[in-house]
């Protein structure tokens, strides 16, 4: 469901980016995030005497997301293969806050968030990313301030342990992506291996709809074999690589014979300047909003 369902004069305009950014970080789906924001608007429109519209909407969006996460976790148990969030393109969904993670939509962060419990994720996002005071977080989650501080602290430790630190600057990220695509297309095994950290990981999400590795591929040598294997299978196809921002980082949309096949993005270890993780989304359900450039 898209935001086009709302009236032309959008009363949510001052809050839309933050609300959608919160819902996307909670759910990992842009489509579901739009649905939640739409539902929150309907509840806001039906409410009486709302003194703080933003606080009201943030609370409603958070609670709606927590409800959805209950069913999402059940669906994840039957999901075929590895799961990645739905990619978002050419937009930041910024938190509009002065926090370290305010504009981070990277797959590395999204996967780190996915490892948290729903309440940990909510407490961490509201306080550490969206800069909400713990008193407000406590009201939203209907927990004590002390409990919310503990939830956020546990989440913070987990997130820090699951993200490459420091992150490579944007220009270095784009350069590595270009070098990776060139080496993969040419079948240059040595060049590919030199770009990867020895303990690199590759995650491919086909959702049971498209061919993909069912489990994460661990180690540079195995990843190189996998990438070279993909290149071999596509040897008879017309391959087009469209560089673009994927989840706020340099990435690419890969077309096979004119049709969108997958997104490619990666996490770069800023200390070594090598690729720490590769993320490939092939599930067509997650590529419905991908740009179709001619």
Buried (B, 14 or more C-beta within 10 A) or exposed (E): EEEEEBEEEEEBEEBBBBBBBBBBBBBBBBBBBBBBBBBBBEBBEEEEEEEEBEBBBBBBBBBBBBEBBEEBEEEEEEEEBBBBBBBBBEBBBBBBBEEEBBBBBBBBBBBBBBEBBBBBBBBBBBBBBBEBEBEBBBBBBEBEBEBBBBBBBBBBEBBEEBBBEEBBEEEBBBBBBBBBBEBBEEEBBEBBBEBBBEEBBBBBBBBEBBEBBEEBBEBBBBBBBBBBEBBEEBEEEEBBBBBBBBBBBBBBBBBBEEEBBBBBBBBBBBEEEBBBBBBBBBBBEBBEEBEEEE
